[in-house]
């Protein structure tokens, strides 16, 4: 079951939505094995307490760069951030701002210890992780081609297809992201340790 909204409006249930979902829960648990999407884990953790919890972590500096590039090259005219970037708002400003960026992993997981999750994917090792997941949870990935993922996320493709001016992110700006994202980087390191432990036991 996919749970996405372009504007993140459904990242948590409102009171009415929660009641509707509780009423539909017998149908959901009978017909679906996975709920997948962009939402806070607390949205479902209490209402389906026996569900296995898993997520995908990405190296925080790379993730922030990717998100910043996506906003720019998508060029949504309704996004106030696009206009701000045009007026000199840079990636370091973006990481410091309240845009669910600097602590995105922690916020989506409500600061859960990654060691308590049932499975952790690491974006930079996704092909390996999919194979490990398939071994631990056989039958969920039924299309074998899904196990053959690209090894890189080709962000340059989005740039070449966009009509917007090239976005320059300097090495100095990238270096400045480290201190800004220090807490998120430490959290990512815990996730990598969780992944390595899983790999050692099941890989």
ROKE-865597 format. One line per 2 residues: number of its first residue (from 1); their letters; for each residue z, x, y of C-alpha. Coordinates in Angstrom, 2 decimals, m for minus. Layout:
# residues N
NUM) A) Z,X,Y ~ ... .
END
This chain:
# residues 203
1) XX) 0.00,0.00,0.00 ~ m1.06,1.53,3.31 .
3) XX) 1.24,1.24,6.32 ~ m0.53,2.56,9.40 .
5) XX) m0.90,1.44,13.00 ~ m2.95,3.35,15.56 .
7) XX) m0.28,2.90,18.22 ~ 2.69,3.53,15.86 .
9) XX) 3.96,0.04,16.71 ~ 5.05,m0.50,13.11 .
11) XX) 6.91,2.77,12.64 ~ 10.04,0.66,11.96 .
13) XX) 10.55,m3.02,11.15 ~ 11.63,m5.39,13.85 .
15) XX) 14.08,m8.05,12.70 ~ 11.42,m10.63,11.85 .
17) XX) 9.22,m8.06,10.12 ~ 12.11,m6.89,7.97 .
19) XX) 12.83,m10.43,6.83 ~ 9.16,m10.99,5.98 .
21) XX) 9.06,m7.76,3.99 ~ 12.24,m8.65,2.08 .
23) XX) 10.67,m11.99,1.17 ~ 7.51,m10.21,m0.03 .
25) XX) 9.37,m7.45,m1.88 ~ 8.94,m8.91,m5.41 .
27) XX) 5.16,m9.03,m4.84 ~ 5.07,m5.52,m3.35 .
29) XX) 7.08,m3.91,m6.14 ~ 5.02,m5.68,m8.80 .
31) XX) 1.57,m4.81,m7.43 ~ 2.06,m1.43,m5.71 .
33) XX) 3.35,1.93,m6.89 ~ 3.24,3.79,m3.56 .
35) XX) 3.75,2.93,0.11 ~ 1.83,5.48,2.15 .
37) XX) 1.47,5.80,5.90 ~ 2.86,6.90,9.24 .
39) XX) 6.35,5.45,9.48 ~ 9.97,6.51,9.69 .
41) XX) 11.43,6.92,6.21 ~ 14.38,4.71,7.18 .
43) XX) 11.94,1.80,7.40 ~ 11.96,1.48,3.61 .
45) XX) 14.83,3.67,2.38 ~ 17.47,0.93,2.58 .
47) XX) 15.33,m2.05,1.58 ~ 13.97,m0.20,m1.50 .
49) XX) 16.94,2.06,m2.30 ~ 15.64,3.15,m5.71 .
51) XX) 12.28,4.34,m4.35 ~ 11.35,7.98,m4.72 .
53) XX) 11.04,9.63,m1.30 ~ 8.36,12.19,m0.54 .
55) XX) 6.44,13.54,2.43 ~ 4.08,16.28,3.55 .
57) XX) 5.20,19.07,5.88 ~ 2.87,21.16,8.00 .
59) XX) 3.61,24.46,9.76 ~ 5.00,23.16,13.10 .
61) XX) 2.96,25.35,15.47 ~ m0.27,24.44,13.66 .
63) XX) 0.70,20.78,13.64 ~ 1.33,20.68,17.40 .
65) XX) m1.95,22.46,18.12 ~ m3.79,20.00,15.88 .
67) XX) m2.18,16.99,17.54 ~ m2.90,18.30,21.04 .
69) XX) m6.54,18.99,20.10 ~ m6.87,15.56,18.52 .
71) XX) m5.68,13.81,21.69 ~ m8.07,15.83,23.84 .
73) XX) m11.21,15.59,21.71 ~ m10.67,11.94,20.84 .
75) XX) m10.59,11.34,24.61 ~ m9.03,7.89,24.47 .
77) XX) m9.48,6.52,28.02 ~ m6.29,4.49,27.60 .
79) XX) m4.20,7.57,26.84 ~ m2.26,8.82,29.88 .
81) XX) m2.01,12.20,28.15 ~ m5.77,12.80,28.41 .
83) XX) m5.64,12.48,32.18 ~ m2.56,14.70,32.33 .
85) XX) m4.30,17.40,30.28 ~ m7.27,17.20,32.67 .
87) XX) m4.80,17.90,35.50 ~ m3.28,21.01,33.93 .
89) XX) m0.73,19.65,31.44 ~ m0.82,22.32,28.72 .
91) XX) 0.24,22.50,25.10 ~ 3.66,23.96,25.90 .
93) XX) 4.35,21.05,28.25 ~ 3.20,18.75,25.45 .
95) XX) 5.57,20.33,22.92 ~ 8.50,20.05,25.34 .
97) XX) 7.79,16.42,26.22 ~ 9.10,13.31,24.52 .
99) XX) 5.95,12.65,22.48 ~ 7.44,12.80,18.98 .
101) XX) 6.07,16.34,18.75 ~ 8.73,19.03,18.85 .
103) XX) 10.83,17.38,16.13 ~ 8.29,15.13,14.40 .
105) XX) 9.34,16.02,10.85 ~ 13.05,15.63,11.60 .
107) XX) 12.49,12.35,13.44 ~ 10.35,10.79,10.71 .
109) XX) 12.93,11.77,8.07 ~ 16.06,11.06,10.16 .
111) XX) 17.18,14.66,9.62 ~ 17.42,14.24,5.85 .
113) XX) 17.83,17.51,4.03 ~ 14.38,18.19,2.51 .
115) XX) 16.25,19.29,m0.61 ~ 17.24,15.65,m1.21 .
117) XX) 13.64,14.38,m1.29 ~ 12.02,13.66,m4.63 .
119) XX) 8.90,15.61,m3.74 ~ 7.68,17.70,m0.81 .
121) XX) 4.06,18.60,m0.16 ~ 3.29,21.64,1.99 .
123) XX) 0.07,21.18,3.94 ~ m0.89,24.85,3.68 .
125) XX) m0.61,24.64,m0.13 ~ m1.95,21.14,m0.61 .
127) XX) m4.25,21.75,m3.58 ~ m1.45,23.48,m5.48 .
129) XX) 0.97,20.74,m4.47 ~ m1.32,17.95,m5.65 .
131) XX) m1.58,19.62,m9.03 ~ 2.22,19.93,m9.20 .
133) XX) 2.65,16.30,m8.15 ~ 0.14,15.16,m10.78 .
135) XX) 2.10,17.06,m13.42 ~ 5.43,15.53,m12.36 .
137) XX) 4.12,11.99,m11.74 ~ 1.18,11.55,m14.11 .
139) XX) m1.05,8.56,m13.60 ~ m0.43,8.00,m9.89 .
141) XX) m3.42,10.15,m8.90 ~ m6.12,8.50,m11.00 .
143) XX) m9.21,9.96,m9.32 ~ m9.49,13.56,m10.49 .
145) XX) m11.67,14.51,m7.50 ~ m8.63,13.90,m5.30 .
147) XX) m7.05,17.01,m6.83 ~ m9.89,19.18,m5.46 .
149) XX) m8.95,19.29,m1.79 ~ m10.31,21.64,0.88 .
151) XX) m8.17,24.69,1.51 ~ m8.47,24.45,5.28 .
153) XX) m8.45,21.74,7.92 ~ m11.63,22.41,9.86 .
155) XX) m10.52,21.46,13.37 ~ m13.64,23.06,14.85 .
157) XX) m15.68,20.20,13.40 ~ m13.95,17.72,15.71 .
159) XX) m14.60,20.05,18.65 ~ m18.30,20.37,17.88 .
161) XX) m18.72,16.60,17.53 ~ m16.88,15.75,20.74 .
163) XX) m18.64,15.45,24.10 ~ m15.50,16.57,25.91 .
165) XX) m15.21,20.08,27.42 ~ m13.84,22.81,25.20 .
167) XX) m10.06,22.95,25.18 ~ m8.65,26.44,25.68 .
169) XX) m5.30,27.25,24.10 ~ m4.31,30.84,24.89 .
171) XX) m2.46,33.26,22.59 ~ 0.34,33.31,25.18 .
173) XX) 0.71,29.54,24.93 ~ 0.75,29.69,21.14 .
175) XX) 3.45,32.39,21.28 ~ 5.49,30.22,23.66 .
177) XX) 5.48,27.36,21.15 ~ 7.73,29.27,18.73 .
179) XX) 10.96,28.99,20.75 ~ 10.21,25.39,21.71 .
181) XX) 9.74,24.42,18.05 ~ 12.57,26.59,16.68 .
183) XX) 14.55,23.68,15.17 ~ 11.44,22.16,13.61 .
185) XX) 10.40,25.54,12.20 ~ 13.85,25.93,10.59 .
187) XX) 13.48,22.42,9.11 ~ 10.00,23.30,7.81 .
189) XX) 11.47,26.41,6.16 ~ 13.96,24.18,4.30 .
191) XX) 11.03,22.09,3.09 ~ 9.20,25.18,1.85 .
193) XX) 12.35,26.23,m0.02 ~ 12.49,22.76,m1.59 .
195) XX) 8.85,23.06,m2.62 ~ 9.36,26.54,m4.09 .
197) XX) 12.32,25.26,m6.11 ~ 10.24,22.40,m7.48 .
199) XX) 7.40,24.78,m8.31 ~ 9.78,27.15,m10.13 .
201) XX) 11.15,24.30,m12.24 ~ 7.94,22.38,m12.98 .
203) X) 4.96,24.55,m11.99 .
END
